[in-house]
């Protein structure tokens, strides 16, 4: 817990429990942390994660600088690989691009989607059909557990 810029309490969560705490509003996760925890939720314990990391390390890494777009009914935070992610993002400002589409319309207009969405009517969820440098997409069961918008986007992009 943070109070007046001071940490007064700390708690350890598994990725799934951290996401559940976020959804129940016990903690607040920013988009990059939410996205990474949703990817870590693919691993039920430390051993499969360790094995994955040892195998995946040879694929290199990519700079994951989030870019935000404001939609008519919420926000989306885009990550590399998403069709709307800029080819040369400005790493020195937190520029927010405005689009005249809903969160759902914005995602449906793309073949490659890699983002966290924040529709005003639901909780945030991460949606991705992009696997970069061998990283897993956010855990599907987490996406399906949260919201009609996220579930519809997941189904659309599985069939693409």
N, C-alpha and C positions, 0 to 999 in steps of 0.2 A: 504494500500500500504506500502511496506517495502522498505526503501532506506538506503543502507549502514548499515544494521542491526538495523535501527531505524524505528519504526512504525510512519508513517506520516499521515495516514488516516485510519479510520475504517468505516465499513458499515455493516448494518444488512441485511441478506438475509434469505428468507425462504429456506428450503432444495432444493426445485425444482429450485428456482432462483439462488442459489449458484451453483448448477450443471450446469445450463444454462450459468452462467458467466464463469465457468471453460471451457465449450465447446467452448465459443466464445473467450476464452483466455483473459478475463478481470481479472480473478483471477487464481491462480494455486493452486490446491488441491492435497495434497499427497494421496497415496492410502488408508491409513486408514480413512482419513477424507472423501474422495470420497465415500468409501464403506458405512460408517455410514450415510452419508447424503442420499445415495440411499435407505438405509433402513428406515430412517426417512420420506422419501417422501411417504411412505405408509399411512401416517396420514395427512389428509387434514387440520387439525387444532389442537390446543393444547388439547382440551377436549378429542378426541379419543386417543391421545398419553397418556394423564394422566390416562385414564381408562385402557389402555393396560399395562402401567407400574405398576399400582396398582395390576392388576391381575397376571402379569408375574413375579413379584418380588419373589414369592414363589418357582419359578423354579431354583433359584440360578444363578450363573454367571460362565463364563469361561474366561480364559486369552486369549486375542486376540492378539497374537504376530505374525505380518506378516513375512512371509518367501518368499524371492524372487527367482524365477528361470529365467535364461536367455534362451530364445528360439532363433531359427535361424532368426526369423523375428520380435522380440520384447521381451517383458518381461511379466511375470505374478507374481502377489503378491498373495500368497496362505494364507488362513486362516484355523483355525481348522475345521475339518470335510471333507476337500478336500482329495481325495485319495492320492495325492502327498505330503500332509503336513506331515512333519516328526513326528514320535511318541514322540520324545524328542528333540524339537528345541533348538538350542544353543541361549540362551537369552543374551549372553554377546558379540556376534559379529554380524556383518551384512553380514554374509556369503551368497554369491550368487552361487547357483548350476547351472551348464550349462547343458542343454539337447539338443540333436540333433533332435529336432522336431520344427515345427512351433507352434505358440500360439494355433491355431485351433487343430492341431494334438495332442498337449499336453492335451487339454481339452477333446477331443473326446476319448482319451484313458481311461478316468475316468468315473466311474458310479456316484460318489459323487463329486460334484464340488462346490467350495466356494472360489472365487478369483476375483481379479480385473485384467483385461488383458489390455496390452498396445501394440497392434500390431503397427508396424512402419507406416502402411498405414492409420491408423484411430485413432480416439480419444479413450481414455481409457473408459472401461465400466466394471461394476461389474456383475458377473454371479454367481448364487447360486441356488442349489436345496437342500440345507442343512438347516434345522431349528434346531438350538441348543438352549437349555434352553428357548424355546418358542419365540425366536426372529424371526421377519419376514425376509424373503429374501429381497434383494434389489428390489425396486419397478419395476415391469415388464415393465411398460410403458416407464421407463427411459432406460432400457436395449434395448427395441425395437426402441427407438428414436435414438439410436446411433450405427450405423454401421452394415454392413452385417455380419461380424464375430460374433458380439454379438448376433444378431438375430438368426443366424444359431445355435449357441451354445445353446441358450435358447430353441429353438425348439427341438434339439436333446435330451436335458436333460428332457424336459417335457414328451417325449415319452418313456423315460427309466424307 
